[in-house]
Amino acid sequence: MSDAKALNDRIDVLETRLTFQDETIETLNKTITAQWLKIDALARQVAALSERLQEAEASSPGSANEPPPHY
């Protein structure tokens, strides 16, 4: 009878650990998904800003390395 009780106790401990691990995995998954969405949005924003900068540099008069006229 003692062996059955010890086995049941071990199974209960394992089931409890599994439950907490499942909750932790789900929380981590939600966090990673949110981070990925944020990274994707930031990457798109950087690409758009880079494109705007290239357009501004292309349409600006004169060279960017040219000293201002008062020198």
PEKA-V941988 format. One record per run of one state. SS is the DSSP state (A for helix, B for strand, O for the rest). FROM is the first residue (numbers start at 1). LEN is the number of residues. If there is no record, write none. Layout:
# PEKA-V941988
SS:FROM:LEN + SS:FROM:LEN
This chain:
# PEKA-V941988
O:1:1 + A:2:58 + O:60:12
